[in-house]
Amino acid sequence: MAVPLYALIDNNLPRMAEFREAFTEVAGSGQFILGPMVADFERQLADYCGVGHAIGVGSGTDALVISLMALGVGPGDEVITSPLSYVHTAGSILRLGATPVFCDINPRTYNLAINSLEGCVTERTKAVVPVHLYGQMCKMGPIMEIAGRHGFKVLEDGDQAIGARYDGRLAGTIGDLGIFSFFPTKNLAAMGDAGAVVTDDDALAEKVRKLRVHGLEPGYTVHDLGGNFRLDAIQARVLSIKLPDLEEQNQRRRELADRYARHLDDLPLSTPMEADDRLHTYNHYTVRVRSGGRDALAGHLDACEIGNRVYYPRPLHLLPCFEHLGYAPGSLPVAEQASQEVLSLPIYPEMTRAQQDEVVEAVRDYFRAE
């Protein structure tokens, strides 16, 4: 049995009647960008997160860029972040003329290593962007303490972690700003690109709202130049339909993750660790295969038609586009080793027991043949 890495169609099929009704509603409204449907989703998302403001934008990258702009990040500033992330994290910092500073990671959670963070702080540090990787939040308590002591801002990258918790608090709600991506493979998925910024800070929320429409203010006045970061109404309607099911679907992912762990824990690989003070939402189920076996396991799964992917095969500090920052191989050894050993297996709420058994059996077959 072939098992895909994602099952996007299966996720949408039970809601097709609602989606058709939503498309008809948007098509007949004449309001295709922003407008009341986007405002409705923003209220729904703010209520879910328990924050004062949610601002819909065009993508997770838009959310990150606009949040950095709202924090005043620019040339001469440094922003600390993770080297094990999608390229948009550091790319958005560089795009604004600031300098990404890469902090090594915890080898079990893959999030920012707190013992490395303090050493990355300089007098130029403007913000830190902790990346809640794979669906598990960073250790936000110490991060907030360090930020408060040194006087810089915290922007949570929750692209893979909507619904995740640290000490009972939801991803995106602890820092000064939080961002989410609703790319089709996320736990809360649009039918295209979409994203959001969340915050309890009234002034920051007002600034983000202005920046998403080029910075325009009443009277055709612009003080802070923004861009086109707007959310489409059809994506907002899709997300409004899906959001009420998010907690249930995250719980299903957790059940699947628990079952994976029970069936794989005797093999020579590391299954994901959920820290005691956190609730993992498993946007990716990422195992770790040491001694150079990751690529061979991936090839075996490919041959078995089992979906798999490496998130991420090269740490950001070793990409050519960040070469000028001066990082050499070996400078962030934990992230570099992880990038050579991590492999994500299929996990999604619609996954059947038979599909998961197929994945487990394929993984076990590989190690039996070793």
C-alpha positions as CSV (number, residue, x, y, z in Angstrom):
1,M,0.0,0.0,0.0
2,A,1.4,3.4,-1.0
3,V,1.2,6.0,1.8
4,P,1.5,9.7,1.0
5,L,3.4,12.1,3.1
6,Y,0.3,14.3,3.2
7,A,-3.4,13.7,2.5
8,L,-4.6,17.1,1.5
9,I,-7.6,15.9,-0.5
10,D,-8.7,13.6,2.3
11,N,-8.6,16.5,4.7
12,N,-10.9,18.6,2.4
13,L,-13.4,16.1,1.2
14,P,-15.7,16.0,4.3
15,R,-16.2,19.7,4.0
16,M,-16.8,20.1,0.2
17,A,-20.4,21.2,0.6
18,E,-19.3,24.0,3.0
19,F,-16.4,25.0,0.7
20,R,-18.8,25.2,-2.3
21,E,-21.2,27.4,-0.3
22,A,-18.2,29.6,0.8
23,F,-17.0,30.0,-2.8
24,T,-20.5,31.1,-3.9
25,E,-20.7,33.5,-0.9
26,V,-17.3,35.1,-1.8
27,A,-18.0,35.2,-5.5
28,G,-21.3,36.9,-4.9
29,S,-20.0,39.4,-2.4
30,G,-17.7,41.3,-4.7
31,Q,-15.2,41.6,-1.7
32,F,-12.3,39.3,-2.6
33,I,-9.5,40.8,-0.6
34,L,-9.8,41.7,3.1
35,G,-13.3,42.8,4.0
36,P,-15.9,41.2,6.4
37,M,-15.0,37.6,5.8
38,V,-11.4,38.2,6.7
39,A,-12.5,40.2,9.7
40,D,-14.7,37.3,10.8
41,F,-11.7,34.9,10.6
42,E,-9.5,37.3,12.4
43,R,-12.0,37.4,15.3
44,Q,-12.3,33.7,15.4
45,L,-8.5,33.2,15.4
46,A,-8.0,35.8,18.1
47,D,-10.6,34.1,20.3
48,Y,-9.0,30.7,19.7
49,C,-5.5,32.1,20.7
50,G,-6.9,34.2,23.6
51,V,-5.3,37.4,22.3
52,G,-6.6,40.8,21.5
53,H,-5.6,40.9,17.9
54,A,-5.2,38.6,14.9
55,I,-4.3,40.1,11.5
56,G,-4.7,38.0,8.4
57,V,-1.9,38.3,5.8
58,G,-1.0,36.7,2.5
59,S,1.4,34.0,3.8
60,G,3.6,32.9,6.6
61,T,6.5,34.7,5.0
62,D,4.3,37.9,4.8
63,A,3.5,37.5,8.5
64,L,7.2,37.3,9.4
65,V,8.3,40.2,7.2
66,I,5.5,42.5,8.3
67,S,6.1,41.6,12.0
68,L,9.8,42.4,11.7
69,M,8.9,45.7,10.0
70,A,6.4,46.5,12.9
71,L,9.2,45.9,15.4
72,G,11.4,48.4,13.5
73,V,14.0,45.9,12.4
74,G,16.3,47.3,9.8
75,P,19.9,47.9,8.7
76,G,22.4,47.7,11.6
77,D,20.2,45.4,13.6
78,E,20.8,41.8,14.5
79,V,18.0,39.2,14.9
80,I,18.8,35.9,16.5
81,T,17.1,32.8,15.1
82,S,17.5,29.1,14.4
83,P,19.7,27.6,11.6
84,L,17.3,24.6,11.3
85,S,14.3,26.1,9.6
86,Y,12.9,27.0,6.2
87,V,14.9,29.6,4.4
88,H,12.2,32.3,4.9
89,T,13.1,32.7,8.5
90,A,16.6,34.2,8.0
91,G,15.7,35.4,4.5
92,S,13.1,37.8,5.9
93,I,15.6,39.2,8.3
94,L,18.1,39.8,5.6
95,R,15.5,41.2,3.3
96,L,15.0,44.1,5.7
97,G,18.7,44.9,5.8
98,A,19.3,43.3,9.2
99,T,21.7,40.5,10.1
100,P,20.5,37.0,11.0
101,V,22.5,35.6,14.0
102,F,22.2,31.8,14.2
103,C,21.9,30.1,17.5
104,D,22.5,26.4,17.8
105,I,19.7,24.0,18.7
106,N,18.8,21.5,21.4
107,P,19.6,18.0,20.0
108,R,16.3,16.5,21.1
109,T,13.7,19.2,20.6
110,Y,15.4,20.8,17.6
111,N,14.5,24.2,19.0
112,L,16.8,27.1,20.1
113,A,19.3,25.9,22.7
114,I,18.9,28.2,25.7
115,N,22.5,27.8,26.8
116,S,23.6,29.1,23.4
117,L,21.1,32.0,23.1
118,E,22.7,34.3,25.7
119,G,26.1,34.1,23.9
120,C,24.5,35.3,20.7
121,V,23.2,38.6,22.2
122,T,25.1,41.8,21.4
123,E,24.4,45.5,21.7
124,R,22.9,45.3,18.2
125,T,20.3,42.6,19.0
126,K,16.9,43.9,18.1
127,A,14.8,40.7,18.4
128,V,14.9,36.9,18.6
129,V,12.8,34.7,16.4
130,P,12.3,31.3,18.1
131,V,11.1,28.8,15.6
132,H,8.6,26.3,17.0
133,L,9.9,23.5,14.8
134,Y,7.9,20.4,13.7
135,G,5.0,21.4,16.1
136,Q,6.8,21.8,19.4
137,M,7.3,25.2,21.1
138,C,10.6,26.5,22.2
139,K,11.3,26.9,25.9
140,M,9.7,30.3,26.0
141,G,10.1,31.1,29.7
142,P,13.9,31.5,29.6
143,I,13.7,33.1,26.2
144,M,11.4,35.8,27.5
145,E,13.6,36.3,30.6
146,I,16.7,36.8,28.4
147,A,14.9,39.2,26.1
148,G,13.5,41.2,29.0
149,R,16.9,41.5,30.6
150,H,18.6,42.6,27.5
151,G,15.8,44.7,26.1
152,F,15.0,43.1,22.8
153,K,11.7,41.8,21.3
154,V,10.5,38.3,20.8
155,L,8.7,37.2,17.6
156,E,7.4,33.6,17.7
157,D,7.6,31.7,14.5
158,G,4.6,29.4,15.0
159,D,4.3,28.4,11.3
160,Q,4.4,24.7,12.2
161,A,2.9,24.9,15.7
162,I,-0.6,26.4,15.8
163,G,-2.3,24.8,18.8
164,A,1.0,23.8,20.5
165,R,1.5,24.8,24.1
166,Y,4.2,25.8,26.5
167,D,3.2,25.7,30.2
168,G,-0.4,25.7,29.0
169,R,0.0,28.8,26.8
170,L,-0.6,28.6,23.1
171,A,2.1,29.1,20.5
172,G,2.3,32.7,19.3
173,T,0.8,34.2,22.4
174,I,3.9,34.6,24.7
175,G,6.2,36.8,22.7
176,D,5.5,40.4,21.5
177,L,4.2,39.0,18.3
178,G,3.4,35.5,16.9
179,I,3.1,34.4,13.3
180,F,1.4,31.5,11.6
181,S,1.4,30.0,8.1
182,F,-1.7,28.4,6.7
183,F,0.1,26.7,3.8
184,P,-1.8,23.7,2.6
185,T,0.4,21.2,4.6
186,K,0.0,23.0,8.0
187,N,-2.3,21.7,10.8
188,L,-4.7,24.6,9.9
189,A,-4.5,24.7,6.1
190,A,-5.8,27.1,3.5
191,M,-6.3,26.2,-0.2
192,G,-3.3,28.3,-1.1
193,D,-1.1,30.7,0.7
194,A,-2.3,32.5,3.8
195,G,-0.9,33.6,7.2
196,A,-1.6,35.6,10.3
197,V,0.0,37.7,13.0
198,V,-1.3,37.6,16.5
199,T,-0.6,39.9,19.4
200,D,-1.9,41.5,22.6
201,D,-0.1,44.7,21.9
202,D,-2.6,47.3,20.6
203,A,0.0,49.6,19.1
204,L,1.8,46.7,17.3
205,A,-1.5,45.4,15.9
206,E,-2.4,48.8,14.5
207,K,1.0,49.1,12.9
208,V,0.7,45.6,11.3
209,R,-2.7,46.5,9.9
210,K,-1.3,49.6,8.3
211,L,1.8,47.9,6.9
212,R,-0.3,45.2,5.2
213,V,-1.8,47.8,2.9
214,H,1.4,49.7,2.1
215,G,1.3,51.7,5.3
216,L,-1.7,53.8,4.1
217,E,-3.5,55.9,6.6
218,P,-6.6,58.0,6.2
219,G,-6.2,60.9,3.8
220,Y,-3.8,59.0,1.6
221,T,-1.0,59.5,4.1
222,V,2.0,57.1,4.6
223,H,4.4,57.4,7.5
224,D,5.8,53.9,7.5
225,L,6.1,52.2,4.1
226,G,4.6,48.7,4.1
227,G,3.6,46.5,1.2
228,N,0.9,44.3,-0.2
229,F,0.5,41.7,2.6
230,R,-3.3,41.2,2.3
231,L,-5.3,38.1,2.9
232,D,-7.9,36.9,0.3
233,A,-11.5,36.5,1.4
234,I,-11.8,32.9,0.0
235,Q,-8.8,31.8,2.1
236,A,-10.3,33.4,5.2
237,R,-13.6,31.5,4.6
238,V,-11.8,28.2,4.2
239,L,-9.9,28.8,7.4
240,S,-13.0,29.8,9.3
241,I,-14.6,26.5,8.3
242,K,-11.6,24.5,9.4
243,L,-10.5,26.2,12.6
244,P,-13.3,24.7,14.8
245,D,-11.8,21.2,14.1
246,L,-8.2,22.2,14.9
247,E,-8.0,20.9,18.4
248,E,-9.6,17.6,17.5
249,Q,-7.3,17.1,14.6
250,N,-4.2,18.0,16.6
251,Q,-5.3,15.4,19.2
252,R,-5.5,12.8,16.4
253,R,-1.9,13.7,15.4
254,R,-0.8,13.2,18.9
255,E,-2.5,9.8,19.1
256,L,-0.7,8.8,15.8
257,A,2.6,10.1,17.2
258,D,2.1,8.0,20.4
259,R,1.4,4.9,18.3
260,Y,4.5,5.5,16.1
261,A,6.6,5.8,19.3
262,R,5.3,2.5,20.7
263,H,6.0,0.6,17.5
264,L,9.4,2.2,16.7
265,D,11.0,2.6,20.1
266,D,13.1,-0.6,19.9
267,L,14.8,0.4,16.6
268,P,18.1,2.2,16.3
269,L,16.5,5.6,15.7
270,S,15.3,8.5,17.8
271,T,11.6,9.3,17.8
272,P,10.4,12.8,18.7
273,M,10.6,13.9,22.3
274,E,7.8,16.0,23.8
275,A,9.2,18.1,26.6
276,D,7.5,17.9,30.0
277,D,6.3,21.5,29.9
278,R,5.0,21.4,26.3
279,L,2.2,20.0,24.1
280,H,3.4,18.9,20.7
281,T,1.1,19.1,17.7
282,Y,3.2,17.1,15.2
283,N,3.0,19.1,12.0
284,H,5.9,16.7,11.1
285,Y,6.7,13.4,12.7
286,T,10.5,13.6,12.6
287,V,12.7,10.7,13.5
288,R,16.5,10.7,13.7
289,V,18.7,8.1,12.1
290,R,22.4,8.2,13.2
291,S,25.5,6.7,11.6
292,G,24.7,7.8,8.1
293,G,21.6,5.7,7.7
294,R,19.1,8.5,7.1
295,D,19.4,8.7,3.3
296,A,19.4,4.9,3.0
297,L,16.2,4.7,5.0
298,A,14.7,7.4,2.8
299,G,15.6,5.5,-0.3
300,H,14.0,2.3,1.1
301,L,10.8,4.2,1.9
302,D,10.8,5.7,-1.6
303,A,11.0,2.2,-3.0
304,C,8.1,1.1,-0.8
305,E,6.1,4.2,-1.9
306,I,6.0,5.6,1.6
307,G,6.1,9.4,1.7
308,N,9.0,10.9,3.5
309,R,11.0,14.2,3.5
310,V,14.0,15.9,5.1
311,Y,13.1,19.1,7.0
312,Y,15.8,20.5,6.5
313,P,18.7,19.0,4.6
314,R,21.1,22.0,5.0
315,P,21.2,24.3,8.0
316,L,20.6,27.9,7.0
317,H,24.1,29.2,7.9
318,L,25.6,26.9,5.3
319,L,23.4,28.0,2.4
320,P,25.2,30.1,-0.3
321,C,22.8,33.1,0.2
322,F,24.1,33.4,3.8
323,E,27.8,32.8,3.1
324,H,28.7,36.4,3.6
325,L,27.7,36.1,7.3
326,G,30.9,34.2,7.8
327,Y,29.7,30.9,9.3
328,A,31.9,27.9,8.5
329,P,31.1,24.2,8.7
330,G,31.4,23.1,12.3
331,S,30.3,26.5,13.7
332,L,26.9,25.2,14.7
333,P,27.6,21.5,15.2
334,V,24.3,20.4,16.7
335,A,22.2,21.8,13.9
336,E,24.6,20.5,11.3
337,Q,24.5,17.0,12.6
338,A,20.7,17.1,12.9
339,S,20.3,18.2,9.3
340,Q,22.2,15.0,8.3
341,E,20.0,12.7,10.4
342,V,16.4,13.9,10.5
343,L,13.6,12.3,8.4
344,S,9.9,13.0,8.6
345,L,7.4,10.2,8.2
346,P,3.7,10.6,7.2
347,I,1.3,11.9,9.8
348,Y,-2.1,13.5,9.3
349,P,-5.5,13.3,11.0
350,E,-7.0,11.2,8.2
351,M,-4.3,8.5,8.4
352,T,-5.7,5.1,8.9
353,R,-4.3,2.4,11.2
354,A,-3.6,0.3,8.1
355,Q,-1.6,3.2,6.5
356,Q,0.4,3.7,9.7
357,D,1.1,0.0,10.0
358,E,2.4,0.1,6.4
359,V,4.8,2.9,7.4
360,V,5.9,1.1,10.5
361,E,6.5,-2.2,8.7
362,A,8.5,-0.5,6.0
363,V,10.8,1.2,8.6
364,R,11.1,-2.1,10.5
365,D,11.9,-4.0,7.2
366,Y,14.8,-1.6,6.6
367,F,16.4,-2.2,9.9
368,R,15.9,-6.0,9.7
369,A,17.9,-5.9,6.5
370,E,20.7,-3.9,8.0
